[in-house]
Amino acid sequence: MSTPLAQSFRADLSRLEQMGALHRIRKATDPRYEISGLLWLRRTGPAQLFEHVRGCAMPVAGNVLNSRQRIATLLGVTEASLPGHLKDILSRSLPPVVVEDGPVQEMVHDDRPDLAALLPVPTWFEHETGPYITAGVIIARDPETGRRNVSIARIRLDGGARIMVGIARNHHLNILAEKAAAMNTTLPIAVSIGNCASVLIGSQLYLGLGDDEFDSVGALLGEPLRLVRCRTVPLEVPAEAEIVLEGHIDARDQVEEKTVSEFHGFYAHYGFGTGGEIRCVTTRRSPIYQAILPGFAPEHCLIGAVAIEAVCLRLLQGLIPCVRRVVVTEGGMGRLHAIIVMHRPRPGEAKRAIILAMGQVNLLKHVIAVDDDIDPENPMEVEWSIAARFRGDQDLLVLPGMKADRADPVHENLTITKVGIVACRRPGDGERGGNSERVRIPANVLATLQEKLEHY
């Protein structure tokens, strides 16, 4: 990637429109269920830009990163090179730079603004208890070390300037909030909405606590991410974002969340979330609000899936060089199922890769290992591989009582049975005259026919 990528969300939308991958909706749309309904009905199609949202002057954009091809395009790489690109980014660092001003601060709304009146935040599903910000990149600093943390968590509007943030206990943001609470103080946060693809994907990379995700964003962009200082909190935010909320959260302020949607497409009941307040909102002069359809929807699943793939691929290739690729499937909700592609693994290596992947990413619970003659994104080929190469008495791993993520739809007391399937060839399989020799048409005949296919 020689030319740095654009750092603005609107540049990404312009790119999609030039490609014919942006659909403008000019009909007035209600943010209560209509936006979610239309994003769901068009979940695999072009990005959707709602130009007229009832009750707010801001347009809303969604379904922007709803395919691997779309993610790759907006990151400036081919779809085939995306997995390796993201894996390599984990080993690179390009720290951000602070600039004096940026378009995200062209307009200022301070003194605890009424968020519901200012922003077109959708109400997504019928049993949720309020509208949720779903594409807000949250920036915070460790109150002990000062190290930056960048992540995404759902944010419910609770009236006026009040918010509730739904954060898992092991989420780095929750760890920072609890540190602040132990120091008898709140945790300053800034929420960046309307971000380029590099910021969104970079925020999802599995880094260690204390590692700065904005360093990885710079590597994705090909140049340092430009940040501006917030007006009311000691944080810096992407200068070319559309909207920024400045405020704090307080781990001592526990707010009941009740019913909320999750990536698996079911409602979840997590109990209490973390309360907070927004004191200032800055925006571009004509901002575009970015939304990600939550639940079991492609964009929601994929932005997590590609990050999990990268961290697994990096780990596995470092230990087992014959690993070629890791795919976290959409059918597995972008979190729970993975396919590991291997080149002639030695006996025991496939089982080792499966166990390592499950240990690295707590969410993974069903993992299949296949050979590199199988397309991991083609469910028919993966199923064929299981039918042709899997021996139930030798190739099945059943690991009961493993730690589960709280979001797993069938966990019991935060444990789950994890299952691995080895669907790889044995040494000697596929050799001439063997039981597993695949039928083939002569390669030269196929190549000639392919070149002249339109004549037949």
N, C-alpha and C positions, 0 to 999 in steps of 0.2 A: 504494500500500500504506500505509494509515493506521495500522493496529495492528501493532506490532512482532511478528515471528515468535517462536515459542518457541525456546529455545536448547538443548533437550535431545532426545536420540535417543528417549527413551521417550515424549515428547510427540508426536513424529512417528508412532511406532507406535500410540499411542492414537488419533491422527487417522485413520490407515489403518483401524483396527478399527471406528471409527464409520462409515466409508465402506463397510464390508464388504470391505476389501482387505487383511485380515490373516488368515492361516490358522494356527491353533495346532495343533502336532503334539504330542500327549500321549504317544505311544508312545516308549519309550526308543530313542535313536538313537546309533549309533556315529560318533564324529568321524572315524574312518578310513574314508573313501570313501562312507559312507552319507549324510552331510550333503551332500557334493558331488553325489552321485547324485540326491538328492531335489530339490536346488536346480536341477539341470539339467533334470529331468523336468518341473518346474513353473516353468521360467525366465521364461515370459511371463505367469504368473498372479499371484495375490496374494502379498504378502510372506509369508515363512515364519518362524514362531517355534517353534524346537525347545525345548520346555519341559523335557525330560529327556534330557540328554546323558550317555552312559555315561562314568564316571570323573571327572565334574566337576559341581559344584552349579550352575554358571552356565548359563542358557539361551543359545541362539544365535539370532540373527536374520539373515536374508539375503533377497535379491531385493527389497530395499526401493525402490531407484531403478531399476527395470527397464523403465521406459517414459518417454517424454517427458511424457506426461500426468501420471504420478506425480511426476516431478521438478518440473513446473510447480506442481502442487497443493501440494507441501511447501515450495515457495518463495513461495507466496501469490499466484501469477499464473495467468492462463489459458494453455493450451497454445499458443494462437495468438500470445500476447504474449511468450512465453518467449525467443525469439531476440533481439528488441529489448531486452528487460529485461536480459539478460546482457551484451549489447553496451554498454548504458548504464552498467552497473555498473563496467566497465573504466575509465570516466572519473570515477568517484565514489570517495570515500574517507571512511570513518568509523572512526577509530582505536579500538582496544579500550581497555577500562579494567581496571585491576587491583583486585580485591576481596580482602578479608582471608581469606575462606574460601569453600569451595564443596563441594557434595555429592561431588565426585570424590575428595575426601580423607577421607571418613568412615572408611575402613578403610585400614590401612597394612601392607604386607608389605615389610620391608627386609632388609638383610644378604644380598643376592644370592639372591633367591628362585628356586626351581625353576619355571621358566615353564610347562613341560609339565604339571606337577602342579597348577598354579594356574589355568591358562587352558584353555578347550576349543578349542584351535586345530585346525582340520580338516587332515587330510592329503587333498589334493585329487585327485591323479592317480597312476596306478600306477607310473610311472617317475620321479616326483620323489623327492628324497632326504630329505624330512622335511616336517613340518607348516609351513605358511606363514601368517603374519598378512597379510591382504590389504586390510583397511580401516583400517590404522593411519595416522593423519595425523602426520607427523614434523615436529617443531618444532626448529629449530637457529638459531644466530646466526653471522654472519660473524665469524671470529676477529680480523679486521683492523678492520672498521667497526662491528661490534656490531649490524648490521641483521638483522632476523629473516627467516627463510625457512620456508615451510610447504609441504609436499608429501606425496605418497604414494609409497612404494616397497615392494616385497615384502620381508618379513622372515622368514627361516627360523629356527626354533628349533634350536639346535645342542647342546642338553644343558645342564641346570642353568640358569645365568643367561646363557649364551653365545648370541649371535645372529649371523646373517650377513645383510647388507642387499644386495640386488641393485640396483645403481645404474648407469645409463649414464654414460659419461665426461662427456657434456655436461650432465648433470643438475646443477642448481644445488647440490643437497646434496653431490654428489661434488666439485664445485669447492671448497666450504667445507671438506670433509674433507681435501682435498689441501692447502689453505692451512694447516690446523692441523698436518698432517704436516710441512710445510716449516718450521713453527715448533717442530718436535720435540715435539708434544703431540697429544692426542686431541681429538675434537670432541664436546662434550656434546650429547645429544639427549633429547627427550621424545617419546613415542609416545602419541597420544590415540586411544582406541578407543571406539566407541559415540558418534558425533557426529551432531548434527542435519544436515539436508540442506544448510543454508547453509555449514557448515564444510566438508563434503565437496566440494561443488561449488566453493566459493571456493578450496580448496586446489589445484584443477586449472586455474584461470585462468592463461593465459600472460602472466605479468608479467615485468618485467626483474629481473635480479639486483640485489638491494638493495631492491626494492619489497616491502612487507609484505602478504602475502595476507590477513592478519587485518583490514586496513583495508577490503578488498573484502567480506569476510564481514560486517562491520558494515553496509555499504551494502545487502547482501542481506537482512539481518535487519531493517533499519529502526531499529536502535539499536546502540550499541557492544557488541561481544562481550565478555562478562565472563570475565576470566582470573584464575587463582590462581597464586601462585609455587610452583614445585616445591620439594620438601623437600631434594633432594640435588644438584641441578644449577641453574645460574643461568638458568633459563628460566621462561616462564609458559605455562600450558595452559588450555584451555576449562574453566571452573569446573563446568559441568554435563555434562561427558563422563561416560561410564560407568567407564572404566579409563584409567590413565596409567602408562606404563613410563618410568622415569628411568634414564639410563645414558650411554654414549658409544659412538662408533664410531672406528675408527683406520684411516686409509688405508694405513698401513704394515703392517696385519694383513690380508694377502690370504688368502682362504679359497676353496677350489675349490667351485663351485656344482654342477657337473655338469649334469644334465638338469633343465629347468624349463619350465613351460607359458608360452605367450605369448598375446596378444590374438587372434592369427590362428588359434588352435586347434591349432597344432603345438607340438612340443617345441622348445626352443631350447638352444643350448650356448654360453654366453657366457664360459666359463672361470672367472675368479676374481671373487668378490664381496668386500665390505668387512666385516671382522669387528668385533665389539663385545661389550659386556657390559651387562646391566641390573642396577642395584644396588638399586632400590627400585620397588615397584608400589603405587599407591594406587587405590582403587576406591570406588564407592558401596557402601552397606550391602548391597544385593542387586543386583549389576550384571548387565547384559545384554551379552553379547559380540556385536559386529557383525562379519559376514563378507561379503565380496564374492566370489562365484564367479568365479575367474579363467578364462583361456582365452577362447574365442569364445562369450561369454555376454552377454545384453543389458545387464545392469547394468554389467559391466566395460567394454563398448564405449561405452555411452551417456554415462557420466560424463566420459569423455574427449571424446566427440563434441561435446557441447553447449559445452564450453570452446573447442574448435577453431573451431566455428561462430562463436562470439562474437568471437574475435580476428580471424578472416578478414573477418567482416562489418564490423567497425570499420575495418579497413584499407581494404577495397574501397570502402565508401561514402564514405570520406574522399577518395578519388582518382577514383572513377567513380560519380557520384551516381545513375545509373540502376540500380545494383545494389539489389535488393530483399531478397534473403535468401541465405543459404548453408546448405546441409544436408550434413552429413557422415553418410554412410549406414551403417546397421547391416551391410548386406551387405558393405560395404567395411571391416568390422571396427571401425567407429567411429574410424578413423585414416587410411585410405589413399584413400578415394573421396569426392569432393564434388560437389554440384550447385550451380551458381551461378544464381540467378534474376535476370533483368534485364528492364527495361522499355524496349523499343525501343532497343536499343544501336546506336550509330552504327558504321559500318564499322571494324573493327579493335578495337573496345572489348571484345568478348567474349574475343578472344584475349589481350588485355592483362590482363583480369581473371583468366583462367586462369593465366597466367604469374606474376602477382603472388601469387595464392593459393599456388601451388607454392613460390614463393620465401619466403613468410612462414612456412609450416608445412612443415618438412622431410619429414614423413611422407606428405604428399599426393602421389600419383603418377598417378591417373586422375581428371580433372576434366571435367565436362560443363556447358556453359552453355546455359540454356533461357530461353524467354520467360516472362513472368509470367502467361500463360494456362495454364501447366502446373503441376500440383501436384508439387513436388519429392519429396514423401514417397510418391507413388504410382508404383511402378516401371513400371506399364503406360503411364502418361501420359509418363514420361520416354522410354521405348522408342518410343512413338508419335512423339514429337518428333524423335528421331533418324531414324526411318523417313521422316518427312514433310519434314524441314528440313535435314538434314545432307547436304552434298555432299563426298564423300570427297576429291576433288582440291583443294578449296578450304578445307575446314573442319576438317582433321585436323592437329593439332600433334604431332609426334614429336620428343622431346628426349632423345637418348641421352646416356649418360655423366653424368647428373645425380647429385648427392650423395644418398645414401639413408640412412635410419635403420637401425641395426643390427638392428632387429626386423623389417624387411621380409623376407618369406619367400623372395624370389627375388633379393635383391641379390647382386652380384658385386663383391667388394672395396669394399663400401660405396658402390657406384654402381648406378644403375637407369635404365632408359629410362622417361621420364614421357610420358604421352599426354593430350592435350586434345581435346575434341570440341565444336565449336560447332554446336548444334542450334537456332539462332534464325532467325526470319524475316528475309528481305531487305526493303529498302524496296519497297513496292508489293505484297508478298505479302499475301494476304487481302483485297485490294480486290475490289470487285464485278466479276465477269466474269473475274477472273484465275484462273490454274491452282490457286492455293492458297486460294481462297475456301471457307471451311468451311460445310457445310450447317447450317441452323438452322431450328428451329421458331419461329414468332413468339413473342416474349418474353411478350406479354400472355396468350397462350393457355397457355403453360407455367406462368405464375404462377397463373392461375386454377385450372388442373388441380392444381397442387401444394397449393393451399389446400383443395381438396375431394377429395384423393386417396383418402382412406379410404372415400369413397362409391362408388368405382368397383370 
